[in-house]
Amino acid sequence: MLRKAFLMHVHPDQHAAYEHRHNPIWPELEQTLKDHGVHTYSIFLDAGTHQLFGYAEIEDEQQWAAIARTPICRKWWASMKELMPSNPDDSPVSRDLKEVFHIESPGRRGKE
C-alpha cells in the first residue's frame, strides 16, 4: 500500500461550498476511486490558511494517475474549479508532500 499526501487550496469564501460538495461525494466518483485502487482518502481543511491537506492510501501510482483520465473525474474537476485554484485542464493546483515519518501499530483486538 502506498501513502500519498498533497496540498491544495480553497478560495477563502468557498470553505462551506467545498465541504458541502464532498458530503456526500458523487457515488460514481467514489466508485471510480475504489475501482482504481484507492483504499482510503481524506481531505482536511486549515481554515486559517485555506489549505487543504489530502491523504490517500493507494495500490499503485499508475492506477492513481489513471483516475485523472476518467470522464467522471474530469466532470468533478470542472464542477470544483470555481471553488479552488485550478490548472488549465481544470485539475486542482496541488503539490505532493514527501513522507518523512510513519508509524503503524498492529491492530488491537477488542474485548469479545
N, C-alpha and C positions, 0 to 999 in steps of 0.2 A: 504494500500500500504506500503510495506517495502522498506527502502532505504539501499543500500549496498555500501560500499566504500572499495577499496582494492588497494594495491601497488604491482607493478610488475617492472621488469627492461627490458630494451632492450640493446643489445650489442652496445657499442659506435659507431661502424662503420655501424650499421644497422638501424639507425633512418629513413632514406629515404625509405628503403625497407619495414619497418614496416608500415609506413604511406601509402605507395603505395598499400600494400596488403589489407588495410582496405578501400580503395577508388576505387571502391565500394567493400564492403564485399560480399562474396558469397551470392546470393539470397536464396539458400537453408538453409544457416546458419542463415540468418536474419529471415526467416520464422520459423525456429526451435525455435529461441529465443522468437519470438512473440507467437508461439503456447504453449510455456512453461511459459507464464505469465510475460514476460519482457516487460515493457511499455516504458522505456527509458534506454539507455545505452550509456555512453560516456567514452572515454579514452583520457586523457591529457598527454602530454609528457613534462617533465622538461629536456630539452636538456643538461643542465649543470650537472645533476646528473644521467642522463639516466633512471630516474624513470618514470614509467607510473602510473598515478592515474586513477583508474577505478571507475565509479559511475553508479549504476543501480537502477531502481525502479522496484520492482518485486511483484507478487501477494503472493507467499509464498516460504518458504525455500525448501520444498520438490520438487516443480516444478523446482526451480533453480538448485538443486542438480541433478535432472534427466537429465538436458541438457548434463552433462558430460558423460552420458551413451549412448548418441545417436551416430550413426555412423558418421554423418556429423561433429559433434564436435570433435570426435577422429581424423578424417581426417584433420580438421583445425589445431588442435594441432600439428599433425605430420608435417604439412606444415610450421608451425611457429617456431618449435624447434631450427632451425638454427639461428634464429634472437634474441632469448632471453633465459635466463636461464630456464631450464625445468626439471621437475621431471622424474623419470624412466618411467612413463606412458605417457610421452610427454606433460602433462599438464604444463602450465606455473607456475613457482615458484611464489607464491603470498602470501600476508598476509593481512588478514582482518583488517580494521580500525574500531575503536569504535566511534560512533557518540556522540559528546559531546555538540552540539548545532545545532538547526534548527529553522528557522523562515519561515513562509509561509504566504503570503498575499492573501486575496481573489482576484480572477481575476478582473481586471479593465475593464470596458466597454469602448470601443472606441466610438467615435462620429459616429453616423449613418447618 
